[in-house]
Structure formats: C-alpha cells, structure tokens
Amino acid sequence: MPRLACPEEPRGTLHVVQRGRARSPCFSCARDRIAYLDELRACTERERCAVHAYALMGNHVHLLFTPVRANGAARLMPALAASYAKHLVAAYGHEEALWEEPYDASPVHARRHLLACMRYIEENPVRAGLAAHPGAYPWSSYRANALGEDDALLTPHPHYCSLGRSPDERRAAYAALFARAGKRITPVSRRRSGLLSPRVRSRS
C-alpha cells in the first residue's frame, strides 16, 4: 500500500487519511466500526504507534498517531488494511480491495498545529452532517479527549497534556477550543454518511 510522499521519522506525529476506493463506503454498520477499532488497537500496539485522535467516517478514516519507529505509517496502514479485510471476508464474503492507494500522510509538529488537527479530525462528523456536535458522534476520539470517556485506544500527546495540570483541566481546555470554533462549523448533507453497498451487505 503506497503512501503520498511524507517523511516518516521516528516519533514524528502524522495525520493519516485513508479513503475507500472511488470514495466507496468503508463501513456497513456499528459492528464494522467496532471491528476496525479493535484491529486498529491491535495493529498500533504491534507496530508501536500511539494514537491521539481518530474519526471513522462513511467512506474514509482520519488517524493522528505517533510511531516509535521510522516508517510508522508504512508499517501500520498495510497491517490495518489486511486485518480489517479479514473481518469483511468473514462478515460478508467481501474480497475486493477496499482502500484507495495511496493513503495521505502529513507530519504534524507544532503544538498549535497538532491541537488544530485534533479538532479538525473530531469536527469531521459535524461538517459531514452526521452529528450536531462532536460529542454526539460515537465513532471519534472527541468523547475521550473532551469529555473523559474511557478509550483504551488513545494515548494523550504531550501537546494535549500541556493544556492543563490535571485531566479535568486538560479536557476543559480542549473542549473550549471547540466552543470557540463552533460557529465556523458548517454541516453538509447527511447523504455522505455512507454504508457498504447493498450487494456487500446482502452476502452477510
């Protein structure tokens, strides 16, 4: 699975976007999203990548993570795609390639950039018309980062931790970033929510 040109240095945080082929849906139901998150957790543990934020959309996913080793995305993304493909085969008999190549990986260094990237990722469902507020969408990291909901997948980034001395202070400061930006979020049509095609679902 090739990637767009991007330096993948050890301990360099990356914002990765993986899209379905031809913008086709990647998830059919909650079970698919749970399976994807389970595989993401297993693969990041194996490839030694710390996830800081994510959002599972209808036809693409956003991930923000920091790999311990060089070429972290080049190790993680193929392993994740292969693991999730096994779920699709078992659940639906779906054997066609799902993900578009290459995936898009962008380095994120500065504190302001990283926090803005986290907010961008977690606001995606609102912009897509899938939820009225980031906290109303169950398939992102917002409810952990802003509300304190348990999420074993996540590891707080040092820039996030710098928002406050205690977890409560950090969550409050992080949620305030969304409150200040809320008026700039413009929801769009709910038609982008997306499901796997009826043909795939009918084979379950």
N, C-alpha and C positions, 0 to 999 in steps of 0.2 A: 504494500500500500504506500505509494509515493506521498510526499508532502510538498507543499509550497516551500520555496527557499526560505530558510529561517535558521539562525544559529541556535543549536540546542546544547547550550553549555550546562555542565553540572550545576545544580542548584539555581538554575535560571528559570524564573516563573514564566509559564506560557499560557496564552489564551488560545484554545483549540476549538475550531468549529468543524464538525463533521456532518455532512449533508447526505440525505438519501439520493440515490441515483435519479437524475432527471427530476429532482425535488419530490420524489415519491415518498409517501409516509413510511415512517420507521417503526411505529408502534400501533397496535390494534386495540389495546385495552390496558387496564391497570396492571394486569399480570405481566405484560411485555415490559412495561416500565420498571416494575419491581425486579424482573429478571435482569434487565440492563444494569440497574443499580447494583444488584448483587454481583454481577460479573465485573462491573467497574471496580467495586471494592476489592474483589479477589485479585484482579489484574494489577491494581495500583499497589497493593501490598507486595505482590510478587515482583513487580518492576521497580519498587521503592520510589513511588511518586506520592506526594502529599496533595490531596485535593482541597481547594479552598472555596470553590463556588462551582455551581453547575445549574443547568436548566435543560430539561428534556422537553423539546417542542414537538410539533407534529411530524415535521419532515427533516429535522436537524437537531443536533445537540450542541450545547456550549459547555466547555470544561475549562476551569482555571486550576492549574496544578504546578507543583514544583518537583522535578525529578532530582534524585540524589546523584544519579549518574548522567553522563553526557548522552545525547540522543534519546532523551526520555520519551518524547512523543513517538519517535520512530520505533521504540520498543513497545510502548503501551498501546497505541492505536491498532496495530495489526492483531495483537493478542486479544484486545477487547472485541474487535470485529469478529474474530474467529469464535470466541466464546459465545457471543450473542447469536451468531449464525447457528450454533448448535441448538440453542433454545428455539429458534424459528423452525428448524428442521423437525425437532421433537414435537413442537406445538401445532405446526401447520403443514409440515412436509414441504416447506418453502426452501428451495435450494439455490435460487438465483442470488447473484451478488446484490447486496442491499445498499452499500455505501458508495458515494461518489468518490472518485480519486482525482486529484489529491485532496487530503484534508488541509485546512488552513491553520497554520500555527504562527502566532505573533508573540514576540517577547514583551514582557511587562516588568518594568524595573522600578520606576519612581513610585513613591507612596501615593501621591495624588492619582497617578495613572492606574495603579492597582485598585484602589478603592472605587474609582470611576468604572473600571472594568467589572468589578464585582456587581456594582449597581446596574450596569448595562445588562449583564447576564440575567440578573434576577428580575429586571423590569421587562424582559422579553415577553413573558406571557401577557402582560398588560398591554404592551404595544400591539400584540397579535390579537387582542380581543378575547383571550382565553380566561381572563380574570379581571375583576375591577381593581384589585390591589394585589401586590406581590404575595402577601400573606394568605390570599385565598387560593393560591395555586399550589397543589401538593407536590409537584414534581420539580422543585428547585430547592436551592440551599437557603432561601430567604428566611424561612421559619426557624432555621437553626441559627443563622448569623444575626438576625434581628430580634427574634422572639425567644431564643433559648431552647428551642425544641431539640431533643436528642437526635443526633445524626452521626452514627459511627463512621460514616464515610469521610467526614470532614476533619481537616487539621487547620486550625487558625494560622493565618500568615502573620509574621511579625509586624507587618504594617497594620493589619487589623488589630492586633493586640495593643498597638500603640495608641488606640483610640481611648483607652481608659485603664485604670489600675485594677479594676475588678471586672468579672464577666458582665455584671449588670451595667456598669458604666460603658463598657465597650458596645454592648447591644444597643443601649440607648443612643449613643453617639452615632452608631451605624444606621439605626432606624431614622435618625434625624436627617441623614443625607438624603433619604428617600422623600421625607416630608418636604424638604426644600426644593427637590427636583420634581415633585409630584405634578405640578401644574404644567410641566413640559411634556408629560407622557400623553401621547395621543393614541388611544386604542383604534385598531382597524378591524376589518371584517372577521367574524368568527369562522369564516369558511377556511381559514388557514389551520384550523385545529388538526385536521388530518387523521386518517386511520389507514391501516394497511388495506390494500384493495379487497373488495368483496370476494374476488377469486381466491385470494390467500386465506381469508377468514373461513371460507366455505370448506376448506380442506382440514379444518381442525377436528 
